[in-house]
Amino acid sequence: MKLVEFTTKFEKMGIVPVFFHAIRVDMPVRAVFRRLGYHKGRTEISKAQLAEVEAAFQDAVPLIELKGSAVLVSVKEQDEGHIVLATGEFLQSASLARMLYGSSEVLFMGATAGNVIMEEIGRESKQGRLSRAVVLDAVASEMTDKALDWITGHMGRELRRQGKGVTRSRFSAGYGDFALENQKIMYELLQLQNIGVKITDSCILIPEKSVTAIAGVRIGEFKQ
């Protein structure tokens, strides 16, 4: 019931997210290898191991269903330690306030890889194929981050038509002094339930490969 009340409140203010139900991105192969701990010239990997990893890459792609949402919220008040949104929500974080310095709006973004890939990772782990499960997990993580890049780019292009820019930096709940509890505000603003994402009482997003982030928006080019 509380979630419905919050959602209605935001909608009455005219704050409605944009949903992306079929995000298409290329697999960031180098980023996946880095996540797996492979470093060119330093990490040895046999041809057989490489073939297994690459096979897992290909198997992971059709199991990942990238979806996302984004919403812009005006900044009402800002100082060195916090941001107050036009909705009345209070974001306490000196680090976030520094990143958003000079921003007239805040861009909230969320993305998920979906349930299917997580179910496959679970099956592989239960059947003892841990190496394959780790590769699938790495691909899902990097593809979800790539989806956030896609959303940032999409929203950035729209904002440039209005003479605005988006910060290169992003900030997520649970990072630095920006408490994980802020995930709830982001979840409600982004209406992530509409793309199949749930949130636990401890503010963890489900499916696991689901992420949220904040970027700043201001008039003119933002070179941060």
Backbone as CSV, one residue per row, in Angstrom:
resi,resn,N_x,N_y,N_z,CA_x,CA_y,CA_z,C_x,C_y,C_z
1,MET,0.833,-1.201,0.000,0.000,0.000,0.000,0.873,1.259,0.000
2,LYS,1.972,1.236,0.740,2.822,2.416,0.818,3.423,2.753,-0.541
3,LEU,3.815,1.705,-1.298,4.393,1.922,-2.615,3.391,2.616,-3.532
4,VAL,2.136,2.188,-3.490,1.098,2.791,-4.320,0.929,4.263,-3.980
5,GLU,0.954,4.583,-2.681,0.788,5.973,-2.249,1.914,6.852,-2.780
6,PHE,3.156,6.339,-2.709,4.287,7.108,-3.191,4.195,7.309,-4.702
7,THR,3.861,6.240,-5.414,3.768,6.325,-6.864,2.720,7.351,-7.275
8,THR,1.564,7.329,-6.624,0.499,8.280,-6.919,0.961,9.706,-6.647
9,LYS,1.689,9.898,-5.571,2.210,11.218,-5.215,3.092,11.760,-6.333
10,PHE,4.003,10.961,-6.833,4.899,11.417,-7.880,4.148,11.688,-9.181
11,GLU,3.228,10.826,-9.511,2.461,11.012,-10.745,1.626,12.286,-10.696
12,LYS,1.083,12.595,-9.536,0.307,13.832,-9.393,1.171,15.063,-9.602
13,MET,2.459,14.922,-9.335,3.395,16.027,-9.559,3.859,16.084,-11.010
14,GLY,3.391,15.144,-11.807,3.810,15.098,-13.209,5.140,14.415,-13.417
15,ILE,5.593,13.684,-12.405,6.881,12.990,-12.495,6.621,11.526,-12.842
16,VAL,6.767,11.212,-14.112,6.493,9.867,-14.617,7.726,9.379,-15.372
17,PRO,8.243,8.222,-15.034,9.451,7.740,-15.712,9.208,7.315,-17.144
18,VAL,10.288,7.311,-17.906,10.305,6.739,-19.252,10.776,5.298,-19.101
19,PHE,10.090,4.363,-19.740,10.455,2.949,-19.640,11.099,2.467,-20.939
20,PHE,12.092,1.605,-20.772,12.784,0.996,-21.907,12.657,-0.522,-21.747
21,HIS,11.855,-1.138,-22.585,11.541,-2.556,-22.397,12.402,-3.503,-23.221
22,ALA,13.238,-2.991,-24.076,14.094,-3.866,-24.888,15.378,-3.130,-25.248
23,ILE,16.271,-2.997,-24.274,17.537,-2.306,-24.497,18.507,-3.244,-25.208
24,ARG,19.106,-2.753,-26.281,20.066,-3.546,-27.044,21.461,-2.930,-26.927
25,VAL,22.387,-3.690,-26.406,23.772,-3.225,-26.306,24.708,-4.356,-26.708
26,ASP,25.885,-3.996,-27.168,26.907,-4.993,-27.464,27.534,-5.470,-26.160
27,MET,27.934,-6.728,-26.152,28.591,-7.230,-24.953,29.946,-6.546,-24.774
28,PRO,30.194,-5.975,-23.609,31.493,-5.349,-23.343,32.524,-6.419,-22.979
29,VAL,33.067,-7.084,-23.992,33.920,-8.259,-23.775,35.109,-7.947,-22.877
30,ARG,35.794,-6.844,-23.137,36.974,-6.516,-22.323,36.595,-6.301,-20.868
31,ALA,35.469,-5.629,-20.644,35.028,-5.379,-19.273,34.688,-6.691,-18.566
32,VAL,34.082,-7.632,-19.293,33.753,-8.923,-18.697,35.030,-9.660,-18.308
33,PHE,36.018,-9.665,-19.208,37.286,-10.329,-18.890,37.950,-9.682,-17.677
34,ARG,37.891,-8.339,-17.598,38.466,-7.668,-16.424,37.752,-8.095,-15.153
35,ARG,36.425,-8.174,-15.227,35.661,-8.595,-14.050,36.042,-10.014,-13.635
36,LEU,36.372,-10.828,-14.615,36.766,-12.218,-14.333,38.210,-12.315,-13.843
37,GLY,38.927,-11.187,-13.872,40.298,-11.183,-13.361,41.353,-11.463,-14.398
38,TYR,40.957,-11.431,-15.682,41.928,-11.672,-16.733,42.581,-10.361,-17.153
39,HIS,43.923,-10.372,-17.212,44.667,-9.184,-17.624,45.607,-9.582,-18.759
40,LYS,45.412,-8.950,-19.908,46.190,-9.282,-21.082,47.680,-9.162,-20.802
41,GLY,48.420,-10.213,-21.148,49.860,-10.216,-20.949,50.287,-10.685,-19.575
42,ARG,49.319,-10.780,-18.646,49.664,-11.202,-17.282,48.944,-12.466,-16.852
43,THR,47.757,-12.695,-17.420,46.970,-13.857,-17.028,47.049,-14.931,-18.108
44,GLU,47.457,-16.131,-17.704,47.540,-17.231,-18.661,46.206,-17.967,-18.719
45,ILE,45.758,-18.273,-19.940,44.525,-19.019,-20.127,44.707,-19.934,-21.331
46,SER,44.366,-21.198,-21.151,44.541,-22.169,-22.228,43.486,-21.970,-23.308
47,LYS,43.725,-22.547,-24.472,42.756,-22.452,-25.559,41.436,-23.097,-25.162
48,ALA,41.515,-24.208,-24.407,40.300,-24.901,-23.981,39.506,-24.030,-23.010
49,GLN,40.199,-23.370,-22.074,39.524,-22.494,-21.118,38.893,-21.296,-21.827
50,LEU,39.638,-20.740,-22.784,39.121,-19.598,-23.535,37.867,-19.987,-24.314
51,ALA,37.882,-21.172,-24.887,36.720,-21.643,-25.645,35.500,-21.787,-24.736
52,GLU,35.724,-22.286,-23.505,34.625,-22.431,-22.548,34.053,-21.067,-22.152
53,VAL,34.947,-20.128,-21.929,34.502,-18.785,-21.542,33.700,-18.149,-22.677
54,GLU,34.213,-18.240,-23.877,33.537,-17.629,-25.021,32.202,-18.298,-25.304
55,ALA,32.128,-19.609,-25.061,30.861,-20.318,-25.237,29.838,-19.821,-24.221
56,ALA,30.294,-19.595,-22.990,29.401,-19.076,-21.949,28.941,-17.663,-22.300
57,PHE,29.836,-16.871,-22.908,29.446,-15.536,-23.370,28.245,-15.631,-24.307
58,GLN,28.375,-16.484,-25.298,27.327,-16.612,-26.310,26.032,-17.150,-25.715
59,ASP,26.153,-18.056,-24.761,24.959,-18.627,-24.135,24.248,-17.611,-23.249
60,ALA,25.007,-16.690,-22.680,24.427,-15.721,-21.748,23.557,-14.689,-22.451
61,VAL,23.983,-14.260,-23.635,23.327,-13.139,-24.315,21.825,-13.310,-24.479
62,PRO,21.330,-14.451,-25.023,19.872,-14.569,-25.198,19.095,-14.703,-23.891
63,LEU,19.790,-14.949,-22.785,19.132,-15.091,-21.487,18.996,-13.755,-20.760
64,ILE,19.680,-12.740,-21.260,19.666,-11.425,-20.617,18.614,-10.556,-21.293
65,GLU,17.664,-10.098,-20.507,16.564,-9.273,-21.014,16.685,-7.887,-20.382
66,LEU,17.439,-7.032,-21.030,17.721,-5.713,-20.470,16.517,-4.783,-20.577
67,LYS,16.133,-4.256,-19.432,15.056,-3.276,-19.362,15.504,-2.153,-18.435
68,GLY,14.845,-1.023,-18.534,15.233,0.077,-17.668,14.189,1.171,-17.607
69,SER,14.471,2.164,-16.792,13.617,3.343,-16.708,14.466,4.532,-16.290
70,ALA,13.948,5.717,-16.575,14.662,6.948,-16.226,13.651,8.036,-15.925
71,VAL,14.010,8.933,-15.017,13.113,10.041,-14.679,13.941,11.245,-14.241
72,LEU,13.474,12.412,-14.625,14.125,13.666,-14.246,13.349,14.340,-13.126
73,VAL,14.062,14.795,-12.108,13.445,15.492,-10.981,14.226,16.775,-10.714
74,SER,13.541,17.879,-10.582,14.194,19.161,-10.326,14.782,19.214,-8.921
75,VAL,15.840,19.995,-8.789,16.469,20.226,-7.494,15.836,21.458,-6.859
76,LYS,15.374,21.298,-5.623,14.760,22.420,-4.904,15.788,23.166,-4.071
77,GLU,16.677,22.413,-3.450,17.651,23.019,-2.527,18.904,22.162,-2.504
78,GLN,20.045,22.807,-2.324,21.298,22.074,-2.314,22.309,22.780,-1.437
79,ASP,23.040,22.007,-0.635,24.185,22.569,0.065,25.292,21.523,0.070
80,GLU,26.303,21.698,0.879,27.459,20.809,0.839,27.157,19.400,1.335
81,GLY,26.057,19.227,2.057,25.803,17.911,2.640,24.557,17.204,2.168
82,HIS,23.702,17.893,1.392,22.466,17.229,0.998,21.841,17.877,-0.239
83,ILE,20.886,17.154,-0.792,20.084,17.633,-1.915,18.625,17.469,-1.522
84,VAL,17.804,18.480,-1.761,16.358,18.359,-1.578,15.712,18.419,-2.956
85,LEU,14.958,17.387,-3.296,14.303,17.330,-4.593,13.017,18.140,-4.579
86,ALA,12.517,18.473,-5.757,11.255,19.209,-5.873,10.089,18.403,-5.313
87,THR,10.249,17.087,-5.229,9.219,16.212,-4.656,9.196,16.272,-3.136
88,GLY,10.239,16.861,-2.552,10.346,16.914,-1.096,11.297,15.883,-0.522
89,GLU,11.746,14.936,-1.345,12.673,13.912,-0.854,14.031,14.539,-0.541
90,PHE,14.638,14.058,0.524,15.880,14.599,1.070,16.980,13.556,0.864
91,LEU,18.013,13.912,0.115,19.128,13.003,-0.153,20.350,13.495,0.616
92,GLN,20.689,12.776,1.668,21.797,13.169,2.533,23.087,12.515,2.057
93,SER,24.013,13.317,1.538,25.300,12.788,1.098,26.175,13.931,0.619
94,ALA,27.288,14.133,1.285,28.209,15.180,0.870,28.829,14.840,-0.485
95,SER,29.131,13.560,-0.687,29.740,13.127,-1.952,28.783,13.337,-3.117
96,LEU,27.527,12.966,-2.915,26.525,13.157,-3.962,26.319,14.640,-4.232
97,ALA,26.277,15.450,-3.177,26.084,16.893,-3.336,27.213,17.509,-4.151
98,ARG,28.439,17.018,-3.942,29.575,17.530,-4.723,29.402,17.183,-6.194
99,MET,28.992,15.941,-6.477,28.817,15.531,-7.866,27.708,16.321,-8.554
100,LEU,26.658,16.640,-7.790,25.501,17.329,-8.358,25.615,18.847,-8.289
101,TYR,26.770,19.352,-7.859,26.933,20.794,-7.717,26.618,21.501,-9.042
102,GLY,25.742,22.482,-8.978,25.375,23.232,-10.162,24.278,22.608,-10.997
103,SER,23.788,21.452,-10.583,22.743,20.769,-11.349,21.367,21.330,-11.000
104,SER,20.578,21.575,-12.024,19.211,22.044,-11.802,18.236,20.881,-11.707
105,GLU,18.670,19.726,-12.224,17.836,18.531,-12.191,18.691,17.315,-11.850
106,VAL,18.018,16.276,-11.406,18.680,15.005,-11.128,18.089,13.959,-12.060
107,LEU,18.964,13.195,-12.707,18.531,12.104,-13.569,18.659,10.793,-12.802
108,PHE,17.521,10.164,-12.524,17.499,8.853,-11.882,17.372,7.786,-12.968
109,MET,18.145,6.717,-12.840,18.126,5.645,-13.829,18.141,4.281,-13.147
110,GLY,17.498,3.319,-13.771,17.522,1.954,-13.270,17.553,0.976,-14.427
111,ALA,18.216,-0.153,-14.227,18.283,-1.171,-15.283,18.334,-2.549,-14.643
112,THR,17.862,-3.546,-15.378,17.881,-4.930,-14.889,18.186,-5.884,-16.030
113,ALA,18.838,-6.988,-15.695,19.117,-8.048,-16.674,18.001,-9.081,-16.697
114,GLY,17.056,-8.980,-15.769,15.921,-9.895,-15.759,16.151,-11.153,-14.926
115,ASN,15.115,-11.963,-14.853,15.137,-13.170,-14.021,15.756,-14.377,-14.706
116,VAL,15.624,-14.476,-16.024,16.031,-15.700,-16.723,17.512,-15.997,-16.524
117,ILE,18.368,-14.991,-16.682,19.801,-15.206,-16.516,20.136,-15.598,-15.081
118,MET,19.425,-15.034,-14.111,19.698,-15.381,-12.713,19.291,-16.823,-12.416
119,GLU,18.197,-17.260,-13.024,17.774,-18.656,-12.852,18.811,-19.607,-13.441
120,GLU,19.375,-19.235,-14.585,20.408,-20.069,-15.215,21.666,-20.117,-14.361
121,ILE,22.060,-18.980,-13.807,23.233,-18.942,-12.931,23.004,-19.848,-11.725
122,GLY,21.789,-19.791,-11.173,21.458,-20.643,-10.030,21.541,-22.112,-10.378
123,ARG,21.032,-22.491,-11.561,21.075,-23.898,-11.982,22.514,-24.369,-12.169
124,GLU,23.321,-23.543,-12.808,24.713,-23.930,-13.041,25.460,-24.110,-11.721
125,SER,25.189,-23.244,-10.758,25.840,-23.343,-9.447,25.423,-24.622,-8.728
126,LYS,24.134,-24.924,-8.748,23.628,-26.123,-8.069,24.181,-27.403,-8.678
127,GLN,24.439,-27.365,-9.977,24.945,-28.557,-10.659,26.473,-28.623,-10.639
128,GLY,27.085,-27.727,-9.901,28.532,-27.779,-9.714,29.363,-27.167,-10.821
129,ARG,28.707,-26.519,-11.782,29.456,-25.878,-12.863,29.737,-24.426,-12.476
130,LEU,30.560,-24.292,-11.462,30.786,-22.984,-10.859,31.524,-22.017,-11.779
131,SER,32.483,-22.535,-12.546,33.236,-21.657,-13.446,32.304,-21.034,-14.476
132,ARG,31.401,-21.843,-15.017,30.451,-21.339,-16.004,29.501,-20.330,-15.346
133,ALA,29.070,-20.629,-14.120,28.168,-19.721,-13.401,28.841,-18.363,-13.179
134,VAL,30.126,-18.385,-12.859,30.865,-17.138,-12.630,30.932,-16.306,-13.907
135,VAL,31.135,-16.963,-15.041,31.198,-16.245,-16.312,29.841,-15.636,-16.644
136,LEU,28.773,-16.410,-16.488,27.433,-15.895,-16.748,27.129,-14.699,-15.851
137,ASP,27.546,-14.804,-14.591,27.339,-13.712,-13.632,28.068,-12.457,-14.078
138,ALA,29.307,-12.614,-14.528,30.102,-11.468,-14.968,29.478,-10.805,-16.193
139,VAL,29.012,-11.626,-17.134,28.375,-11.081,-18.330,27.119,-10.295,-17.950
140,ALA,26.302,-10.859,-17.071,25.070,-10.183,-16.648,25.373,-8.859,-15.955
141,SER,26.388,-8.856,-15.110,26.753,-7.619,-14.401,27.184,-6.533,-15.365
142,GLU,28.078,-6.877,-16.284,28.599,-5.877,-17.206,27.542,-5.417,-18.218
143,MET,26.678,-6.335,-18.640,25.616,-5.951,-19.566,24.627,-5.000,-18.899
144,THR,24.358,-5.216,-17.605,23.454,-4.320,-16.876,24.072,-2.937,-16.740
145,ASP,25.365,-2.876,-16.430,26.054,-1.586,-16.377,26.039,-0.911,-17.745
146,LYS,26.185,-1.711,-18.791,26.152,-1.177,-20.147,24.766,-0.606,-20.470
147,ALA,23.724,-1.236,-19.920,22.367,-0.719,-20.119,22.223,0.666,-19.495
148,LEU,22.856,0.876,-18.329,22.841,2.212,-17.725,23.544,3.217,-18.630
149,ASP,24.651,2.796,-19.246,25.340,3.673,-20.199,24.397,4.036,-21.346
150,TRP,23.653,3.040,-21.823,22.722,3.262,-22.936,21.650,4.281,-22.538
151,ILE,21.103,4.110,-21.325,20.067,5.034,-20.852,20.634,6.437,-20.698
152,THR,21.849,6.534,-20.137,22.496,7.840,-19.998,22.657,8.508,-21.353
153,GLY,23.094,7.734,-22.340,23.270,8.278,-23.686,21.959,8.720,-24.307
154,HIS,20.932,7.888,-24.144,19.621,8.222,-24.698,19.074,9.510,-24.077
155,MET,19.106,9.578,-22.753,18.589,10.758,-22.073,19.452,11.981,-22.373
156,GLY,20.766,11.768,-22.504,21.669,12.868,-22.814,21.366,13.496,-24.165
157,ARG,21.060,12.645,-25.146,20.723,13.174,-26.474,19.442,13.999,-26.429
158,GLU,18.464,13.514,-25.670,17.213,14.264,-25.538,17.445,15.607,-24.839
159,LEU,18.285,15.594,-23.817,18.543,16.813,-23.053,19.363,17.825,-23.839
160,ARG,20.242,17.343,-24.709,21.047,18.274,-25.512,20.170,19.135,-26.408
161,ARG,19.036,18.584,-26.825,18.110,19.372,-27.640,17.540,20.544,-26.848
162,GLN,17.608,20.443,-25.516,17.113,21.502,-24.649,18.263,22.368,-24.126
163,GLY,19.455,22.148,-24.661,20.610,22.918,-24.225,21.139,22.498,-22.872
164,LYS,20.926,21.226,-22.518,21.367,20.722,-21.216,22.363,19.584,-21.397
165,GLY,23.098,19.303,-20.328,24.061,18.210,-20.358,23.940,17.335,-19.133
166,VAL,24.466,16.107,-19.230,24.426,15.137,-18.133,25.847,14.896,-17.636
167,THR,26.021,14.795,-16.336,27.343,14.510,-15.778,27.854,13.160,-16.267
168,ARG,29.137,13.073,-16.473,29.726,11.790,-16.851,29.716,10.831,-15.661
169,SER,29.858,11.384,-14.486,29.864,10.562,-13.274,28.456,10.148,-12.888
170,ARG,28.358,8.965,-12.279,27.089,8.482,-11.729,27.317,8.105,-10.268
171,PHE,26.245,8.095,-9.515,26.326,7.775,-8.098,25.214,6.786,-7.771
172,SER,25.536,5.784,-6.964,24.537,4.769,-6.617,24.331,4.699,-5.112
173,ALA,23.139,4.314,-4.708,22.843,4.136,-3.286,23.737,3.036,-2.714
174,GLY,24.266,3.288,-1.521,25.166,2.331,-0.893,26.628,2.620,-1.169
175,TYR,26.891,3.629,-2.012,28.269,3.999,-2.340,28.681,5.200,-1.506
176,GLY,29.846,5.123,-0.889,30.346,6.230,-0.078,29.401,6.554,1.061
177,ASP,29.078,7.834,1.214,28.205,8.253,2.315,26.738,8.375,1.885
178,PHE,26.406,7.813,0.709,25.024,7.822,0.231,24.384,6.497,0.619
179,ALA,23.630,6.512,1.724,23.129,5.285,2.349,22.278,4.434,1.401
180,LEU,22.357,3.121,1.583,21.599,2.181,0.760,20.100,2.403,0.883
181,GLU,19.661,2.952,2.013,18.238,3.201,2.219,17.644,4.123,1.151
182,ASN,18.501,4.910,0.508,18.025,5.792,-0.563,17.548,5.006,-1.785
183,GLN,17.898,3.739,-1.820,17.441,2.888,-2.916,15.919,2.875,-3.004
184,LYS,15.260,2.991,-1.870,13.796,2.956,-1.837,13.199,4.150,-2.578
185,ILE,13.762,5.330,-2.348,13.290,6.525,-3.048,13.481,6.356,-4.552
186,MET,14.650,5.847,-4.937,14.952,5.664,-6.346,14.025,4.633,-6.975
187,TYR,13.775,3.565,-6.237,12.878,2.507,-6.715,11.489,3.070,-7.001
188,GLU,11.000,3.876,-6.082,9.645,4.415,-6.222,9.554,5.461,-7.330
189,LEU,10.578,6.321,-7.438,10.594,7.314,-8.503,10.637,6.651,-9.883
190,LEU,11.426,5.591,-9.984,11.622,4.901,-11.263,10.536,3.881,-11.572
191,GLN,9.677,3.604,-10.574,8.603,2.606,-10.736,9.171,1.295,-11.293
192,LEU,10.213,0.809,-10.645,10.919,-0.364,-11.145,10.077,-1.636,-11.126
193,GLN,8.986,-1.618,-10.359,8.099,-2.784,-10.385,7.538,-3.015,-11.783
194,ASN,7.485,-1.954,-12.586,6.938,-2.076,-13.939,7.895,-2.743,-14.916
195,ILE,9.135,-2.970,-14.505,10.060,-3.732,-15.346,10.503,-5.006,-14.618
196,GLY,9.684,-5.443,-13.678,9.916,-6.733,-13.036,10.903,-6.746,-11.896
197,VAL,11.212,-5.583,-11.331,12.172,-5.510,-10.233,11.435,-5.309,-8.915
198,LYS,11.860,-6.047,-7.901,11.303,-5.911,-6.556,12.375,-5.334,-5.636
199,ILE,11.948,-4.885,-4.459,12.899,-4.382,-3.466,12.576,-4.999,-2.121
200,THR,13.613,-5.443,-1.413,13.419,-6.076,-0.116,13.348,-5.026,0.985
201,ASP,12.999,-5.466,2.192,12.950,-4.559,3.342,14.313,-3.952,3.640
202,SER,15.380,-4.662,3.237,16.733,-4.146,3.463,17.261,-3.382,2.246
203,CYS,16.343,-3.038,1.321,16.638,-2.193,0.162,17.552,-2.848,-0.874
204,ILE,17.469,-4.173,-0.965,18.188,-4.913,-2.000,17.245,-5.147,-3.171
205,LEU,17.735,-4.918,-4.381,16.918,-5.109,-5.569,16.958,-6.561,-6.035
206,ILE,15.804,-7.053,-6.472,15.668,-8.403,-7.010,14.963,-8.293,-8.350
207,PRO,15.510,-8.921,-9.436,16.655,-9.814,-9.521,17.970,-9.121,-9.134
208,GLU,18.943,-9.951,-8.784,20.219,-9.443,-8.297,20.881,-8.497,-9.294
209,LYS,20.840,-8.838,-10.566,21.469,-7.980,-11.579,20.529,-6.838,-11.959
210,SER,20.247,-6.013,-10.974,19.433,-4.809,-11.149,20.175,-3.673,-10.460
211,VAL,20.261,-2.541,-11.117,21.042,-1.434,-10.577,20.302,-0.112,-10.752
212,THR,20.632,0.830,-9.890,20.112,2.189,-10.028,21.288,3.150,-9.945
213,ALA,21.088,4.349,-10.474,22.146,5.346,-10.432,21.554,6.738,-10.585
214,ILE,22.341,7.719,-10.160,21.962,9.133,-10.234,23.031,9.884,-11.018
215,ALA,22.579,10.782,-11.885,23.490,11.703,-12.565,22.904,13.110,-12.452
216,GLY,23.738,14.105,-12.659,23.268,15.486,-12.597,22.975,16.048,-13.974
217,VAL,22.103,17.038,-14.026,21.746,17.705,-15.282,21.816,19.215,-15.051
218,ARG,22.444,19.919,-15.981,22.453,21.381,-15.892,22.462,21.982,-17.279
219,ILE,22.197,23.247,-17.362,22.167,23.939,-18.638,23.606,24.071,-19.155
220,GLY,23.787,23.761,-20.418,25.106,23.843,-21.024,25.822,22.516,-20.963
221,GLU,26.976,22.445,-21.559,27.749,21.205,-21.601,28.335,20.921,-20.235
222,PHE,28.207,19.660,-19.794,28.733,19.260,-18.496,29.951,18.389,-18.734
223,LYS,31.118,18.860,-18.319,32.361,18.144,-18.618,32.885,17.366,-17.423
224,GLN,32.069,17.190,-16.386,32.540,16.493,-15.172,32.894,15.047,-15.479
